[in-house]
Amino acid sequence: MKKTALLIYETYCNFEISVALEGLALKNKEVVVFAKYKDLIKSEEGLTVLPDRSIDEIIIDEYDSLLLPGAADIRSAIEDKDILNFIKKFKDKIIGAISIAPILLVKTEMLNGKPFMAGVNKEDLFEEGFTNEDLDKMKGWDDCIKNPIEDGYIVTDKIVTSIAFNFAKFGLQFCKMLGLDIPPQIFGL
């Protein structure tokens, strides 16, 4: 069975990927944690994690998927060409991106002009240089509060995106896209 890569960066959000990781563990699917360097990374919640590998150690053929958590401040990852190049290697694989992480996929041009959810509002991204064309079909934080999507996520091609408060539905959908049947009752759904 191929593995799932989990990319972490400073202030990544652990709870947003907890259901996805538990679903993978329940089905004995190996997860390999990557970061730019093999240095300790502190999560938004204060957990300190030592990645298994640095991003330059990937053997892409061993992986069928990538999981991208949100972060309290993802700016350094969005501006890092090495991280963006790492993500691009997963172009034809299953990708789960939650909270602000879908913006990494916009930056790599995987989601430009396509439907997706992100835990940020468009207006905040225009200030960062993203265009209306980049974000045309984005459903941002306020959109998701005012007009929630019942499923709790959007699937575009092989990419599932969501926002923080839909983390359980997001995690189950990521597993489902990998062919892993996880009963939603396990997570109270």
MITITI-335877 format. One record per residue (C-alpha): residue in three letters; residue number from 1; x, y, z. Coordinates in steps of 0.1 Angstrom, whole numbers, padded with zeros to 4 digits. Example, Ala and Ser with C-alpha at 12.3 -4.5 7.8 and 13.67 -1.06 7.14 Angstrom:
// MITITI-335877
+-----+-----+-------+-------+-------+
|  aa |   i |     u |     v |     w |
+-----+-----+-------+-------+-------+
| ALA |   1 |  0123 | -0045 |  0078 |
| SER |   2 |  0137 | -0011 |  0071 |
+-----+-----+-------+-------+-------+
// end
This chain:
// MITITI-335877
+-----+-----+-------+-------+-------+
|  aa |   i |     u |     v |     w |
+-----+-----+-------+-------+-------+
| MET |   1 |  0000 |  0000 |  0000 |
| LYS |   2 |  0013 |  0034 | -0009 |
| LYS |   3 |  0018 |  0060 |  0019 |
| THR |   4 |  0003 |  0094 |  0027 |
| ALA |   5 |  0026 |  0124 |  0031 |
| LEU |   6 |  0018 |  0149 |  0058 |
| LEU |   7 |  0034 |  0183 |  0053 |
| ILE |   8 |  0038 |  0203 |  0084 |
| TYR |   9 |  0051 |  0239 |  0089 |
| GLU |  10 |  0054 |  0263 |  0119 |
| THR |  11 |  0021 |  0268 |  0137 |
| TYR |  12 |  0003 |  0240 |  0117 |
| CYS |  13 | -0030 |  0231 |  0132 |
| ASN |  14 | -0031 |  0196 |  0146 |
| PHE |  15 | -0069 |  0192 |  0154 |
| GLU |  16 | -0078 |  0199 |  0117 |
| ILE |  17 | -0061 |  0167 |  0106 |
| SER |  18 | -0068 |  0145 |  0136 |
| VAL |  19 | -0098 |  0126 |  0121 |
| ALA |  20 | -0080 |  0121 |  0088 |
| LEU |  21 | -0049 |  0107 |  0107 |
| GLU |  22 | -0070 |  0085 |  0129 |
| GLY |  23 | -0089 |  0071 |  0099 |
| LEU |  24 | -0055 |  0063 |  0082 |
| ALA |  25 | -0043 |  0047 |  0114 |
| LEU |  26 | -0075 |  0026 |  0117 |
| LYS |  27 | -0067 |  0012 |  0082 |
| ASN |  28 | -0030 |  0008 |  0088 |
| LYS |  29 | -0021 |  0033 |  0061 |
| GLU |  30 |  0014 |  0046 |  0067 |
| VAL |  31 |  0018 |  0083 |  0072 |
| VAL |  32 |  0052 |  0100 |  0067 |
| VAL |  33 |  0056 |  0135 |  0082 |
| PHE |  34 |  0075 |  0159 |  0061 |
| ALA |  35 |  0088 |  0195 |  0068 |
| LYS |  36 |  0112 |  0217 |  0050 |
| TYR |  37 |  0139 |  0206 |  0073 |
| LYS |  38 |  0141 |  0177 |  0099 |
| ASP |  39 |  0139 |  0202 |  0127 |
| LEU |  40 |  0113 |  0204 |  0155 |
| ILE |  41 |  0081 |  0221 |  0144 |
| LYS |  42 |  0057 |  0236 |  0170 |
| SER |  43 |  0020 |  0233 |  0162 |
| GLU |  44 | -0006 |  0260 |  0168 |
| GLU |  45 | -0016 |  0240 |  0199 |
| GLY |  46 |  0019 |  0239 |  0213 |
| LEU |  47 |  0028 |  0203 |  0203 |
| THR |  48 |  0064 |  0199 |  0192 |
| VAL |  49 |  0069 |  0173 |  0164 |
| LEU |  50 |  0101 |  0160 |  0148 |
| PRO |  51 |  0093 |  0153 |  0111 |
| ASP |  52 |  0102 |  0119 |  0097 |
| ARG |  53 |  0118 |  0134 |  0066 |
| SER |  54 |  0128 |  0167 |  0050 |
| ILE |  55 |  0110 |  0176 |  0018 |
| ASP |  56 |  0141 |  0169 | -0003 |
| GLU |  57 |  0140 |  0133 |  0008 |
| ILE |  58 |  0107 |  0124 | -0009 |
| ILE |  59 |  0105 |  0094 | -0033 |
| ILE |  60 |  0072 |  0105 | -0048 |
| ASP |  61 |  0064 |  0070 | -0063 |
| GLU |  62 |  0060 |  0057 | -0027 |
| TYR |  63 |  0030 |  0081 | -0021 |
| ASP |  64 | -0006 |  0083 | -0033 |
| SER |  65 | -0017 |  0113 | -0012 |
| LEU |  66 | -0008 |  0145 |  0006 |
| LEU |  67 | -0024 |  0160 |  0037 |
| LEU |  68 | -0020 |  0197 |  0043 |
| PRO |  69 | -0032 |  0212 |  0076 |
| GLY |  70 | -0040 |  0248 |  0082 |
| ALA |  71 | -0018 |  0270 |  0103 |
| ALA |  72 | -0021 |  0301 |  0125 |
| ASP |  73 |  0004 |  0318 |  0102 |
| ILE |  74 |  0011 |  0300 |  0069 |
| ARG |  75 |  0028 |  0330 |  0052 |
| SER |  76 |  0063 |  0315 |  0053 |
| ALA |  77 |  0051 |  0282 |  0037 |
| ILE |  78 |  0032 |  0301 |  0009 |
| GLU |  79 |  0063 |  0322 |  0001 |
| ASP |  80 |  0087 |  0292 |  0001 |
| LYS |  81 |  0095 |  0279 | -0034 |
| ASP |  82 |  0109 |  0246 | -0020 |
| ILE |  83 |  0076 |  0239 | -0002 |
| LEU |  84 |  0056 |  0248 | -0032 |
| ASN |  85 |  0077 |  0226 | -0054 |
| PHE |  86 |  0072 |  0197 | -0030 |
| ILE |  87 |  0034 |  0202 | -0032 |
| LYS |  88 |  0035 |  0203 | -0070 |
| LYS |  89 |  0049 |  0167 | -0070 |
| PHE |  90 |  0015 |  0156 | -0058 |
| LYS |  91 | -0004 |  0171 | -0087 |
| ASP |  92 | -0020 |  0139 | -0099 |
| LYS |  93 | -0024 |  0124 | -0065 |
| ILE |  94 | -0051 |  0127 | -0038 |
| ILE |  95 | -0047 |  0159 | -0017 |
| GLY |  96 | -0065 |  0170 |  0014 |
| ALA |  97 | -0061 |  0207 |  0023 |
| ILE |  98 | -0080 |  0223 |  0052 |
| SER |  99 | -0084 |  0258 |  0066 |
| ILE | 100 | -0058 |  0282 |  0050 |
| ALA | 101 | -0039 |  0253 |  0034 |
| PRO | 102 | -0059 |  0254 |  0001 |
| ILE | 103 | -0041 |  0287 | -0006 |
| LEU | 104 | -0009 |  0267 | -0010 |
| LEU | 105 | -0027 |  0249 | -0038 |
| VAL | 106 | -0038 |  0282 | -0054 |
| LYS | 107 | -0002 |  0294 | -0052 |
| THR | 108 |  0009 |  0262 | -0070 |
| GLU | 109 | -0019 |  0268 | -0096 |
| MET | 110 | -0037 |  0235 | -0088 |
| LEU | 111 | -0069 |  0252 | -0077 |
| ASN | 112 | -0069 |  0285 | -0097 |
| GLY | 113 | -0104 |  0291 | -0111 |
| LYS | 114 | -0117 |  0259 | -0095 |
| PRO | 115 | -0142 |  0254 | -0067 |
| PHE | 116 | -0127 |  0251 | -0032 |
| MET | 117 | -0131 |  0261 |  0004 |
| ALA | 118 | -0106 |  0280 |  0025 |
| GLY | 119 | -0106 |  0293 |  0061 |
| VAL | 120 | -0100 |  0329 |  0050 |
| ASN | 121 | -0119 |  0356 |  0032 |
| LYS | 122 | -0111 |  0367 | -0003 |
| GLU | 123 | -0106 |  0403 |  0007 |
| ASP | 124 | -0077 |  0392 |  0030 |
| LEU | 125 | -0061 |  0374 |  0001 |
| PHE | 126 | -0064 |  0403 | -0024 |
| GLU | 127 | -0041 |  0422 |  0000 |
| GLU | 128 | -0015 |  0394 | -0005 |
| GLY | 129 | -0015 |  0397 | -0043 |
| PHE | 130 | -0040 |  0370 | -0052 |
| THR | 131 | -0065 |  0380 | -0079 |
| ASN | 132 | -0102 |  0376 | -0083 |
| GLU | 133 | -0095 |  0351 | -0112 |
| ASP | 134 | -0074 |  0330 | -0088 |
| LEU | 135 | -0101 |  0330 | -0062 |
| ASP | 136 | -0132 |  0331 | -0084 |
| LYS | 137 | -0148 |  0299 | -0071 |
| MET | 138 | -0135 |  0300 | -0036 |
| LYS | 139 | -0159 |  0297 | -0007 |
| GLY | 140 | -0143 |  0316 |  0021 |
| TRP | 141 | -0148 |  0316 |  0059 |
| ASP | 142 | -0177 |  0341 |  0060 |
| ASP | 143 | -0193 |  0323 |  0030 |
| CYS | 144 | -0192 |  0290 |  0049 |
| ILE | 145 | -0207 |  0306 |  0080 |
| LYS | 146 | -0236 |  0323 |  0062 |
| ASN | 147 | -0243 |  0296 |  0036 |
| PRO | 148 | -0228 |  0263 |  0049 |
| ILE | 149 | -0222 |  0235 |  0025 |
| GLU | 150 | -0240 |  0205 |  0040 |
| ASP | 151 | -0212 |  0180 |  0031 |
| GLY | 152 | -0187 |  0202 |  0049 |
| TYR | 153 | -0161 |  0200 |  0021 |
| ILE | 154 | -0156 |  0205 | -0017 |
| VAL | 155 | -0140 |  0179 | -0039 |
| THR | 156 | -0124 |  0192 | -0071 |
| ASP | 157 | -0106 |  0167 | -0092 |
| LYS | 158 | -0086 |  0147 | -0067 |
| ILE | 159 | -0085 |  0175 | -0041 |
| VAL | 160 | -0107 |  0178 | -0010 |
| THR | 161 | -0108 |  0212 |  0007 |
| SER | 162 | -0126 |  0224 |  0038 |
| ILE | 163 | -0125 |  0248 |  0068 |
| ALA | 164 | -0116 |  0241 |  0104 |
| PHE | 165 | -0151 |  0235 |  0119 |
| ASN | 166 | -0157 |  0207 |  0093 |
| PHE | 167 | -0126 |  0188 |  0102 |
| ALA | 168 | -0144 |  0155 |  0109 |
| LYS | 169 | -0163 |  0155 |  0076 |
| PHE | 170 | -0131 |  0165 |  0058 |
| GLY | 171 | -0110 |  0137 |  0074 |
| LEU | 172 | -0136 |  0111 |  0065 |
| GLN | 173 | -0138 |  0123 |  0029 |
| PHE | 174 | -0100 |  0123 |  0026 |
| CYS | 175 | -0100 |  0086 |  0037 |
| LYS | 176 | -0129 |  0078 |  0014 |
| MET | 177 | -0110 |  0092 | -0015 |
| LEU | 178 | -0082 |  0068 | -0007 |
| GLY | 179 | -0106 |  0039 | -0007 |
| LEU | 180 | -0107 |  0036 |  0031 |
| ASP | 181 | -0141 |  0030 |  0045 |
| ILE | 182 | -0144 |  0046 |  0079 |
| PRO | 183 | -0178 |  0045 |  0096 |
| PRO | 184 | -0187 |  0081 |  0105 |
| GLN | 185 | -0203 |  0070 |  0137 |
| ILE | 186 | -0168 |  0065 |  0151 |
| PHE | 187 | -0164 |  0103 |  0151 |
| GLY | 188 | -0199 |  0112 |  0162 |
| LEU | 189 | -0213 |  0119 |  0127 |
+-----+-----+-------+-------+-------+
// end
